[in-house]
């Protein structure tokens, strides 16, 4: 009996150790609150140095958390920006929700350019999240969340969809089969795209075609997400509820990171690229990881 209990304890220890080894979270790391007092944080995105830009959408601000731990306001007003992403040239793309547009922002001059303002002559629903592929083309989600600050009528688009805008500014809808598309992220080689349908509580995986089209859609996992990111090992990070849930590249759940507030988005950054930054409710959080975010190629 004693030998059986000892063997059982050993097996449980090995299983626990294996789970810890599989987790990309640094040993002993805890979620740390970096800043608070916002109304609703969203859209974190790292620049080339690891500084993090994120939005406080109700307050119409884009904020910057520097690698030396200082918080400043980058832009106010900012078109009620939501999701953000940097391209390889250091230009900040913003899902400017106030007028349902997609912007490019010159970080040095803060000059903005409207890249997309409609589709087929009709207003977009409200660009929400964005991923820039290595060649400069961009994919963005366009759900519909009615805003109190909008000066517009009902939804004009017939779909809540995912769009692709080429480096030349050519726009096309690449998938409209969603209830409410939201989080979006791709692999650093530009071959695979993940899109979360938060309305259907599912995340889908696609192969990316050279012309921007998507093919071979399949369910990646039975969980929706607000914002998403990916690490250098191909793990996918989803934000839903008070947690960041991590799945490996096969769609198997690896672990979940508990967060004090409802999570909205997530990204890697910091000086060494091994800090995971989390926007959640009124706060901005971080946790140390064993891995870096996926590199841009």
Phi and psi in degrees as GROMACS dihedral restraints (atoms count N, CA, C in turn):
[ dihedral_restraints ]
;  ai    aj    ak    al  type     phi  dphi    fc
    3     4     5     6     1   -62.8    20    10
    4     5     6     7     1   -40.5    20    10
    6     7     8     9     1   -64.4    20    10
    7     8     9    10     1   -38.3    20    10
    9    10    11    12     1   -64.6    20    10
   10    11    12    13     1   -43.8    20    10
   12    13    14    15     1   -64.8    20    10
   13    14    15    16     1   -38.8    20    10
   15    16    17    18     1   -63.6    20    10
   16    17    18    19     1   -43.3    20    10
   18    19    20    21     1   -63.8    20    10
   19    20    21    22     1   -41.1    20    10
   21    22    23    24     1   -63.3    20    10
   22    23    24    25     1   -42.9    20    10
   24    25    26    27     1   -62.9    20    10
   25    26    27    28     1   -39.3    20    10
   27    28    29    30     1   -64.7    20    10
   28    29    30    31     1   -42.5    20    10
   30    31    32    33     1   -64.5    20    10
   31    32    33    34     1   -39.7    20    10
   33    34    35    36     1   -65.6    20    10
   34    35    36    37     1   -38.4    20    10
   36    37    38    39     1   -64.6    20    10
   37    38    39    40     1   -43.3    20    10
   39    40    41    42     1   -64.1    20    10
   40    41    42    43     1   -41.7    20    10
   42    43    44    45     1   -63.2    20    10
   43    44    45    46     1   -42.2    20    10
   45    46    47    48     1   -65.1    20    10
   46    47    48    49     1   -42.5    20    10
   48    49    50    51     1   -64.7    20    10
   49    50    51    52     1   -38.6    20    10
   51    52    53    54     1   -65.2    20    10
   52    53    54    55     1   -39.8    20    10
   54    55    56    57     1   -63.8    20    10
   55    56    57    58     1   -40.1    20    10
   57    58    59    60     1   -66.0    20    10
   58    59    60    61     1   -39.8    20    10
   60    61    62    63     1   -63.9    20    10
   61    62    63    64     1   -36.6    20    10
   63    64    65    66     1   -73.2    20    10
   64    65    66    67     1   -27.0    20    10
   66    67    68    69     1   -70.0    20    10
   67    68    69    70     1   134.5    20    10
   69    70    71    72     1   -80.8    20    10
   70    71    72    73     1    -2.1    20    10
   72    73    74    75     1   -74.0    20    10
   73    74    75    76     1   137.2    20    10
   75    76    77    78     1   -62.5    20    10
   76    77    78    79     1   142.0    20    10
   78    79    80    81     1   -55.6    20    10
   79    80    81    82     1   128.5    20    10
   81    82    83    84     1    77.4    20    10
   82    83    84    85     1     0.1    20    10
   84    85    86    87     1   -70.6    20    10
   85    86    87    88     1   143.4    20    10
   87    88    89    90     1  -126.6    20    10
   88    89    90    91     1   153.2    20    10
   90    91    92    93     1   -67.8    20    10
   91    92    93    94     1   131.4    20    10
   93    94    95    96     1  -118.4    20    10
   94    95    96    97     1   133.8    20    10
   96    97    98    99     1   -83.8    20    10
   97    98    99   100     1   120.3    20    10
   99   100   101   102     1   -91.4    20    10
  100   101   102   103     1   -35.3    20    10
  102   103   104   105     1  -159.4    20    10
  103   104   105   106     1   157.3    20    10
  105   106   107   108     1  -149.9    20    10
  106   107   108   109     1  -171.7    20    10
  108   109   110   111     1    85.7    20    10
  109   110   111   112     1    11.0    20    10
  111   112   113   114     1   -85.5    20    10
  112   113   114   115     1   172.9    20    10
  114   115   116   117     1   -91.2    20    10
  115   116   117   118     1   -43.5    20    10
  117   118   119   120     1  -165.7    20    10
  118   119   120   121     1   108.4    20    10
  120   121   122   123     1   -88.0    20    10
  121   122   123   124     1   148.1    20    10
  123   124   125   126     1  -157.3    20    10
  124   125   126   127     1   171.8    20    10
  126   127   128   129     1    58.9    20    10
  127   128   129   130     1    39.6    20    10
  129   130   131   132     1   -66.2    20    10
  130   131   132   133     1   140.8    20    10
  132   133   134   135     1  -148.8    20    10
  133   134   135   136     1   134.4    20    10
  135   136   137   138     1   -90.4    20    10
  136   137   138   139     1   142.6    20    10
  138   139   140   141     1   -87.4    20    10
  139   140   141   142     1  -175.3    20    10
  141   142   143   144     1   -64.5    20    10
  142   143   144   145     1   -25.7    20    10
  144   145   146   147     1   -88.1    20    10
  145   146   147   148     1    -9.8    20    10
  147   148   149   150     1    98.5    20    10
  148   149   150   151     1     2.3    20    10
  150   151   152   153     1   -68.2    20    10
  151   152   153   154     1   147.4    20    10
  153   154   155   156     1  -112.0    20    10
  154   155   156   157     1   127.1    20    10
  156   157   158   159     1  -103.5    20    10
  157   158   159   160     1   134.2    20    10
  159   160   161   162     1  -146.1    20    10
  160   161   162   163     1   166.0    20    10
  162   163   164   165     1  -112.4    20    10
  163   164   165   166     1   150.5    20    10
  165   166   167   168     1  -118.6    20    10
  166   167   168   169     1    87.7    20    10
  168   169   170   171     1   -60.7    20    10
  169   170   171   172     1   -45.9    20    10
  171   172   173   174     1   -62.1    20    10
  172   173   174   175     1   -29.7    20    10
  174   175   176   177     1   -90.2    20    10
  175   176   177   178     1     0.4    20    10
  177   178   179   180     1    59.2    20    10
  178   179   180   181     1    47.1    20    10
  180   181   182   183     1  -130.5    20    10
  181   182   183   184     1   145.3    20    10
  183   184   185   186     1  -108.6    20    10
  184   185   186   187     1   125.6    20    10
  186   187   188   189     1  -109.6    20    10
  187   188   189   190     1   160.7    20    10
  189   190   191   192     1  -128.3    20    10
  190   191   192   193     1   126.3    20    10
  192   193   194   195     1  -105.6    20    10
  193   194   195   196     1   111.7    20    10
  195   196   197   198     1   -80.4    20    10
  196   197   198   199     1   163.7    20    10
  198   199   200   201     1   -66.3    20    10
  199   200   201   202     1   -16.0    20    10
  201   202   203   204     1   -97.1    20    10
  202   203   204   205     1    14.1    20    10
  204   205   206   207     1    81.0    20    10
  205   206   207   208     1    26.2    20    10
  207   208   209   210     1  -108.9    20    10
  208   209   210   211     1   138.3    20    10
  210   211   212   213     1  -106.4    20    10
  211   212   213   214     1   128.0    20    10
  213   214   215   216     1  -135.9    20    10
  214   215   216   217     1   162.1    20    10
  216   217   218   219     1   -89.8    20    10
  217   218   219   220     1   122.1    20    10
  219   220   221   222     1   -84.9    20    10
  220   221   222   223     1   -45.8    20    10
  222   223   224   225     1  -147.7    20    10
  223   224   225   226     1   133.3    20    10
  225   226   227   228     1  -155.6    20    10
  226   227   228   229     1   119.1    20    10
  228   229   230   231     1   -74.2    20    10
  229   230   231   232     1   170.9    20    10
  231   232   233   234     1  -140.3    20    10
  232   233   234   235     1    25.9    20    10
  234   235   236   237     1    69.7    20    10
  235   236   237   238     1    24.6    20    10
  237   238   239   240     1    54.2    20    10
  238   239   240   241     1    45.5    20    10
  240   241   242   243     1   -60.8    20    10
  241   242   243   244     1   146.9    20    10
  243   244   245   246     1  -117.0    20    10
  244   245   246   247     1   -99.7    20    10
  246   247   248   249     1   -70.1    20    10
  247   248   249   250     1   145.8    20    10
  249   250   251   252     1  -130.6    20    10
  250   251   252   253     1   156.6    20    10
  252   253   254   255     1  -161.5    20    10
  253   254   255   256     1   143.6    20    10
  255   256   257   258     1   -97.3    20    10
  256   257   258   259     1   141.4    20    10
  258   259   260   261     1   -94.6    20    10
  259   260   261   262     1   179.8    20    10
  261   262   263   264     1   -66.3    20    10
  262   263   264   265     1   -17.5    20    10
  264   265   266   267     1   -93.4    20    10
  265   266   267   268     1     4.2    20    10
  267   268   269   270     1    81.4    20    10
  268   269   270   271     1    14.7    20    10
  270   271   272   273     1   -86.9    20    10
  271   272   273   274     1   135.4    20    10
  273   274   275   276     1   -92.1    20    10
  274   275   276   277     1   120.3    20    10
  276   277   278   279     1   -93.9    20    10
  277   278   279   280     1   140.1    20    10
  279   280   281   282     1  -135.6    20    10
  280   281   282   283     1   134.1    20    10
  282   283   284   285     1   -82.2    20    10
  283   284   285   286     1    91.7    20    10
  285   286   287   288     1   -84.8    20    10
  286   287   288   289     1    97.4    20    10
  288   289   290   291     1   -77.4    20    10
  289   290   291   292     1   -19.0    20    10
  291   292   293   294     1   -58.5    20    10
  292   293   294   295     1   -44.3    20    10
  294   295   296   297     1  -117.9    20    10
  295   296   297   298     1    19.5    20    10
  297   298   299   300     1    60.0    20    10
  298   299   300   301     1    48.6    20    10
  300   301   302   303     1  -121.0    20    10
  301   302   303   304     1   165.6    20    10
  303   304   305   306     1  -115.2    20    10
  304   305   306   307     1   126.7    20    10
  306   307   308   309     1  -113.9    20    10
  307   308   309   310     1   157.3    20    10
  309   310   311   312     1  -114.7    20    10
  310   311   312   313     1   136.4    20    10
  312   313   314   315     1  -122.5    20    10
  313   314   315   316     1   125.5    20    10
  315   316   317   318     1   -75.2    20    10
  316   317   318   319     1   113.9    20    10
  318   319   320   321     1   -64.8    20    10
  319   320   321   322     1   -32.5    20    10
  321   322   323   324     1   -75.0    20    10
  322   323   324   325     1   -43.1    20    10
  324   325   326   327     1   -99.7    20    10
  325   326   327   328     1   -16.0    20    10
  327   328   329   330     1    65.0    20    10
  328   329   330   331     1    17.8    20    10
  330   331   332   333     1   -74.7    20    10
  331   332   333   334     1   134.8    20    10
  333   334   335   336     1  -110.1    20    10
  334   335   336   337     1   148.5    20    10
  336   337   338   339     1  -125.7    20    10
  337   338   339   340     1   129.3    20    10
  339   340   341   342     1   -81.0    20    10
  340   341   342   343     1   114.8    20    10
  342   343   344   345     1   -86.6    20    10
  343   344   345   346     1   -44.1    20    10
  345   346   347   348     1  -136.0    20    10
  346   347   348   349     1   132.7    20    10
  348   349   350   351     1  -128.5    20    10
  349   350   351   352     1   -11.9    20    10
  351   352   353   354     1  -161.7    20    10
  352   353   354   355     1   173.7    20    10
  354   355   356   357     1  -138.4    20    10
  355   356   357   358     1   120.8    20    10
  357   358   359   360     1    64.0    20    10
  358   359   360   361     1    28.1    20    10
  360   361   362   363     1    79.4    20    10
  361   362   363   364     1     6.4    20    10
  363   364   365   366     1  -118.2    20    10
  364   365   366   367     1   146.8    20    10
  366   367   368   369     1   -57.2    20    10
  367   368   369   370     1   141.3    20    10
  369   370   371   372     1   -67.2    20    10
  370   371   372   373     1   161.1    20    10
  372   373   374   375     1   -69.5    20    10
  373   374   375   376     1   -34.4    20    10
  375   376   377   378     1   144.0    20    10
  376   377   378   379     1    88.6    20    10
  378   379   380   381     1   -49.4    20    10
  379   380   381   382     1   134.7    20    10
  381   382   383   384     1  -117.5    20    10
  382   383   384   385     1   -51.0    20    10
  384   385   386   387     1  -140.9    20    10
  385   386   387   388     1   155.4    20    10
  387   388   389   390     1  -145.8    20    10
  388   389   390   391     1   146.4    20    10
  390   391   392   393     1  -134.5    20    10
  391   392   393   394     1   133.8    20    10
  393   394   395   396     1  -100.7    20    10
  394   395   396   397     1   122.2    20    10
  396   397   398   399     1   -81.1    20    10
  397   398   399   400     1   164.3    20    10
  399   400   401   402     1   -56.0    20    10
  400   401   402   403     1   -30.0    20    10
  402   403   404   405     1   -86.7    20    10
  403   404   405   406     1     3.1    20    10
  405   406   407   408     1   101.8    20    10
  406   407   408   409     1   -11.7    20    10
  408   409   410   411     1   -70.7    20    10
  409   410   411   412     1   155.7    20    10
  411   412   413   414     1  -129.9    20    10
  412   413   414   415     1   139.9    20    10
  414   415   416   417     1  -109.4    20    10
  415   416   417   418     1   136.6    20    10
  417   418   419   420     1  -141.7    20    10
  418   419   420   421     1   151.6    20    10
  420   421   422   423     1   -93.4    20    10
  421   422   423   424     1   148.4    20    10
  423   424   425   426     1  -135.1    20    10
  424   425   426   427     1    72.5    20    10
  426   427   428   429     1   -75.8    20    10
  427   428   429   430     1  -164.8    20    10
  429   430   431   432     1  -137.7    20    10
  430   431   432   433     1   109.2    20    10
  432   433   434   435     1  -122.1    20    10
  433   434   435   436     1   105.8    20    10
  435   436   437   438     1   -62.1    20    10
  436   437   438   439     1   126.4    20    10
  438   439   440   441     1  -107.1    20    10
  439   440   441   442     1   143.7    20    10
  441   442   443   444     1   -67.6    20    10
  442   443   444   445     1   -23.6    20    10
  444   445   446   447     1   -89.8    20    10
  445   446   447   448     1    -4.8    20    10
  447   448   449   450     1   -67.7    20    10
  448   449   450   451     1   141.6    20    10
  450   451   452   453     1  -115.2    20    10
  451   452   453   454     1    67.8    20    10
  453   454   455   456     1  -152.4    20    10
  454   455   456   457     1   170.8    20    10
  456   457   458   459     1   -91.9    20    10
  457   458   459   460     1  -152.4    20    10
  459   460   461   462     1   -72.0    20    10
  460   461   462   463     1   175.5    20    10
  462   463   464   465     1   -55.7    20    10
  463   464   465   466     1   128.4    20    10
  465   466   467   468     1   -95.8    20    10
  466   467   468   469     1   -33.9    20    10
  468   469   470   471     1   -72.0    20    10
  469   470   471   472     1   145.8    20    10
  471   472   473   474     1   -84.4    20    10
  472   473   474   475     1    -5.1    20    10
  474   475   476   477     1  -137.4    20    10
  475   476   477   478     1   154.3    20    10
  477   478   479   480     1  -101.6    20    10
  478   479   480   481     1   108.8    20    10
  480   481   482   483     1  -133.4    20    10
  481   482   483   484     1   177.4    20    10
  483   484   485   486     1  -111.1    20    10
  484   485   486   487     1   137.0    20    10
  486   487   488   489     1  -121.9    20    10
  487   488   489   490     1   156.6    20    10
  489   490   491   492     1  -124.0    20    10
  490   491   492   493     1   130.3    20    10
  492   493   494   495     1  -117.8    20    10
  493   494   495   496     1   123.4    20    10
  495   496   497   498     1   -74.7    20    10
  496   497   498   499     1   171.3    20    10
  498   499   500   501     1   -61.8    20    10
  499   500   501   502     1   -19.5    20    10
  501   502   503   504     1   -91.6    20    10
  502   503   504   505     1     1.5    20    10
  504   505   506   507     1    87.0    20    10
  505   506   507   508     1    11.8    20    10
  507   508   509   510     1   -82.4    20    10
  508   509   510   511     1   128.3    20    10
  510   511   512   513     1  -107.6    20    10
  511   512   513   514     1   137.3    20    10
  513   514   515   516     1  -148.3    20    10
  514   515   516   517     1   146.8    20    10
  516   517   518   519     1   -80.0    20    10
  517   518   519   520     1   129.5    20    10
  519   520   521   522     1  -109.6    20    10
  520   521   522   523     1   -17.8    20    10
  522   523   524   525     1  -163.4    20    10
  523   524   525   526     1   129.9    20    10
  525   526   527   528     1  -119.5    20    10
  526   527   528   529     1    14.3    20    10
  528   529   530   531     1   -93.9    20    10
  529   530   531   532     1    70.2    20    10
  531   532   533   534     1  -140.4    20    10
  532   533   534   535     1   156.7    20    10
  534   535   536   537     1   -84.9    20    10
  535   536   537   538     1   -47.3    20    10
  537   538   539   540     1  -157.6    20    10
  538   539   540   541     1    84.6    20    10
  540   541   542   543     1   -67.1    20    10
  541   542   543   544     1   144.2    20    10
  543   544   545   546     1  -142.5    20    10
  544   545   546   547     1   -90.8    20    10
  546   547   548   549     1   -66.5    20    10
  547   548   549   550     1   148.5    20    10
  549   550   551   552     1  -151.2    20    10
  550   551   552   553     1   139.5    20    10
  552   553   554   555     1  -158.5    20    10
  553   554   555   556     1   153.3    20    10
  555   556   557   558     1  -132.1    20    10
  556   557   558   559     1   168.1    20    10
  558   559   560   561     1   -81.0    20    10
  559   560   561   562     1   155.7    20    10
  561   562   563   564     1   -67.8    20    10
  562   563   564   565     1   -18.6    20    10
  564   565   566   567     1   -85.8    20    10
  565   566   567   568     1    -1.7    20    10
  567   568   569   570     1    73.7    20    10
  568   569   570   571     1    17.3    20    10
  570   571   572   573     1  -100.6    20    10
  571   572   573   574     1   -22.7    20    10
  573   574   575   576     1  -131.1    20    10
  574   575   576   577     1   137.4    20    10
  576   577   578   579     1  -122.5    20    10
  577   578   579   580     1   140.1    20    10
  579   580   581   582     1  -117.1    20    10
  580   581   582   583     1   132.3    20    10
  582   583   584   585     1  -131.2    20    10
  583   584   585   586     1   129.7    20    10
  585   586   587   588     1   -95.5    20    10
  586   587   588   589     1   131.0    20    10
  588   589   590   591     1  -102.3    20    10
  589   590   591   592     1    94.2    20    10
  591   592   593   594     1   -68.7    20    10
  592   593   594   595     1   -24.5    20    10
  594   595   596   597     1   -71.3    20    10
  595   596   597   598     1   -32.9    20    10
  597   598   599   600     1   -97.9    20    10
  598   599   600   601     1    -3.3    20    10
  600   601   602   603     1    56.8    20    10
  601   602   603   604     1    48.3    20    10
  603   604   605   606     1  -142.9    20    10
  604   605   606   607     1   154.7    20    10
  606   607   608   609     1  -122.9    20    10
  607   608   609   610     1   134.7    20    10
  609   610   611   612     1  -112.2    20    10
  610   611   612   613     1   155.5    20    10
  612   613   614   615     1  -122.0    20    10
  613   614   615   616     1   139.5    20    10
  615   616   617   618     1  -131.7    20    10
  616   617   618   619     1   158.7    20    10
  618   619   620   621     1   -93.0    20    10
  619   620   621   622     1   138.3    20    10
  621   622   623   624     1   -96.9    20    10
  622   623   624   625     1   127.7    20    10
  624   625   626   627     1   -88.5    20    10
  625   626   627   628     1   156.4    20    10
  627   628   629   630     1   -60.2    20    10
  628   629   630   631     1   -32.1    20    10
  630   631   632   633     1   -84.3    20    10
  631   632   633   634     1     6.4    20    10
  633   634   635   636     1    97.4    20    10
  634   635   636   637     1   -12.8    20    10
  636   637   638   639     1   -67.9    20    10
  637   638   639   640     1   163.3    20    10
  639   640   641   642     1  -118.9    20    10
  640   641   642   643     1   143.8    20    10
  642   643   644   645     1  -143.5    20    10
  643   644   645   646     1   165.0    20    10
  645   646   647   648     1    54.4    20    10
  646   647   648   649     1    50.4    20    10
  648   649   650   651     1   -63.3    20    10
  649   650   651   652     1   135.0    20    10
  651   652   653   654     1  -148.0    20    10
  652   653   654   655     1   155.9    20    10
  654   655   656   657     1   -71.7    20    10
  655   656   657   658     1   126.6    20    10
  657   658   659   660     1   -87.9    20    10
  658   659   660   661     1   -45.6    20    10
  660   661   662   663     1  -158.3    20    10
  661   662   663   664     1   157.8    20    10
  663   664   665   666     1   -89.1    20    10
  664   665   666   667     1    62.6    20    10
  666   667   668   669     1  -157.1    20    10
  667   668   669   670     1   132.4    20    10
  669   670   671   672     1   -87.3    20    10
  670   671   672   673     1   176.0    20    10
  672   673   674   675     1  -156.9    20    10
  673   674   675   676     1   149.6    20    10
  675   676   677   678     1   -79.5    20    10
  676   677   678   679     1   -78.5    20    10
  678   679   680   681     1  -107.6    20    10
  679   680   681   682     1   165.5    20    10
  681   682   683   684     1  -144.1    20    10
  682   683   684   685     1   158.4    20    10
  684   685   686   687     1  -148.2    20    10
  685   686   687   688     1   178.7    20    10
  687   688   689   690     1  -143.3    20    10
  688   689   690   691     1   144.2    20    10
  690   691   692   693     1  -104.8    20    10
  691   692   693   694     1   178.7    20    10
  693   694   695   696     1   -67.0    20    10
  694   695   696   697     1   -15.2    20    10
  696   697   698   699     1   -96.3    20    10
  697   698   699   700     1     0.7    20    10
  699   700   701   702     1    89.4    20    10
  700   701   702   703     1     6.9    20    10
  702   703   704   705     1   -70.5    20    10
  703   704   705   706     1   142.0    20    10
  705   706   707   708     1  -108.3    20    10
  706   707   708   709     1   133.5    20    10
  708   709   710   711     1  -110.9    20    10
  709   710   711   712     1   121.1    20    10
  711   712   713   714     1  -111.7    20    10
  712   713   714   715     1   145.1    20    10
  714   715   716   717     1  -113.4    20    10
  715   716   717   718     1   119.4    20    10
  717   718   719   720     1  -158.3    20    10
  718   719   720   721     1   128.1    20    10
  720   721   722   723     1    66.6    20    10
  721   722   723   724     1  -156.1    20    10
  723   724   725   726     1   -91.0    20    10
  724   725   726   727     1    54.7    20    10
  726   727   728   729     1  -163.1    20    10
  727   728   729   730     1   154.9    20    10
  729   730   731   732     1  -107.3    20    10
  730   731   732   733     1   116.6    20    10
  732   733   734   735     1  -103.4    20    10
  733   734   735   736     1   131.4    20    10
  735   736   737   738     1  -110.5    20    10
  736   737   738   739     1   131.1    20    10
  738   739   740   741     1  -119.5    20    10
  739   740   741   742     1   144.3    20    10
  741   742   743   744     1   -78.0    20    10
  742   743   744   745     1   178.3    20    10
  744   745   746   747     1   -67.6    20    10
  745   746   747   748     1   -12.0    20    10
  747   748   749   750     1   -90.7    20    10
  748   749   750   751     1    -5.3    20    10
  750   751   752   753     1    92.8    20    10
  751   752   753   754     1    10.0    20    10
  753   754   755   756     1   -88.1    20    10
  754   755   756   757     1   133.0    20    10
  756   757   758   759     1   -66.6    20    10
  757   758   759   760     1   131.2    20    10
  759   760   761   762     1   -98.7    20    10
  760   761   762   763     1   -50.7    20    10
  762   763   764   765     1  -168.6    20    10
  763   764   765   766     1   174.0    20    10
  765   766   767   768     1  -134.3    20    10
  766   767   768   769     1   138.9    20    10
  768   769   770   771     1  -103.8    20    10
  769   770   771   772     1   116.6    20    10
  771   772   773   774     1   -75.0    20    10
  772   773   774   775     1   138.2    20    10
  774   775   776   777     1  -129.6    20    10
  775   776   777   778     1   142.3    20    10
  777   778   779   780     1   -63.8    20    10
  778   779   780   781     1   -23.5    20    10
  780   781   782   783     1  -125.7    20    10
  781   782   783   784     1   168.2    20    10
  783   784   785   786     1   -64.3    20    10
  784   785   786   787     1   123.7    20    10
  786   787   788   789     1   -77.5    20    10
  787   788   789   790     1   145.9    20    10
  789   790   791   792     1  -122.2    20    10
  790   791   792   793     1   -31.1    20    10
  792   793   794   795     1  -167.2    20    10
  793   794   795   796     1   171.3    20    10
  795   796   797   798     1  -160.4    20    10
  796   797   798   799     1   148.1    20    10
  798   799   800   801     1  -159.3    20    10
  799   800   801   802     1   164.4    20    10
  801   802   803   804     1   -96.5    20    10
  802   803   804   805     1   149.7    20    10
  804   805   806   807     1  -174.8    20    10
  805   806   807   808     1  -155.0    20    10
  807   808   809   810     1    89.3    20    10
  808   809   810   811     1   172.8    20    10
  810   811   812   813     1   -59.6    20    10
  811   812   813   814     1   -39.6    20    10
  813   814   815   816     1  -102.8    20    10
  814   815   816   817     1     2.0    20    10
  816   817   818   819     1    75.0    20    10
  817   818   819   820     1     8.2    20    10
  819   820   821   822     1  -106.8    20    10
  820   821   822   823     1    17.7    20    10
  822   823   824   825     1  -104.9    20    10
  823   824   825   826     1   130.0    20    10
  825   826   827   828     1   -95.1    20    10
  826   827   828   829     1   121.5    20    10
  828   829   830   831     1  -103.5    20    10
  829   830   831   832     1   137.9    20    10
  831   832   833   834     1  -129.8    20    10
  832   833   834   835     1   125.8    20    10
  834   835   836   837     1   -93.1    20    10
  835   836   837   838     1   134.5    20    10
  837   838   839   840     1  -155.7    20    10
  838   839   840   841     1   111.3    20    10
  840   841   842   843     1    57.3    20    10
  841   842   843   844     1  -121.3    20    10
  843   844   845   846     1   -92.1    20    10
  844   845   846   847     1     3.3    20    10
  846   847   848   849     1  -122.3    20    10
  847   848   849   850     1   170.3    20    10
  849   850   851   852     1  -132.5    20    10
  850   851   852   853     1   122.7    20    10
  852   853   854   855     1  -127.6    20    10
  853   854   855   856     1   166.6    20    10
  855   856   857   858     1  -150.2    20    10
  856   857   858   859     1   162.7    20    10
  858   859   860   861     1  -152.7    20    10
  859   860   861   862     1   144.7    20    10
  861   862   863   864     1   -81.2    20    10
  862   863   864   865     1   141.6    20    10
  864   865   866   867     1  -121.5    20    10
  865   866   867   868     1   164.9    20    10
  867   868   869   870     1   -86.4    20    10
  868   869   870   871     1   -16.8    20    10
  870   871   872   873     1  -119.3    20    10
  871   872   873   874     1   165.6    20    10
  873   874   875   876     1  -100.6    20    10
  874   875   876   877     1   165.5    20    10
  876   877   878   879     1   -68.9    20    10
  877   878   879   880     1   161.0    20    10
  879   880   881   882     1   -61.5    20    10
  880   881   882   883     1   133.3    20    10
  882   883   884   885     1   -76.3    20    10
  883   884   885   886     1   149.3    20    10
  885   886   887   888     1   -83.3    20    10
  886   887   888   889     1   131.9    20    10
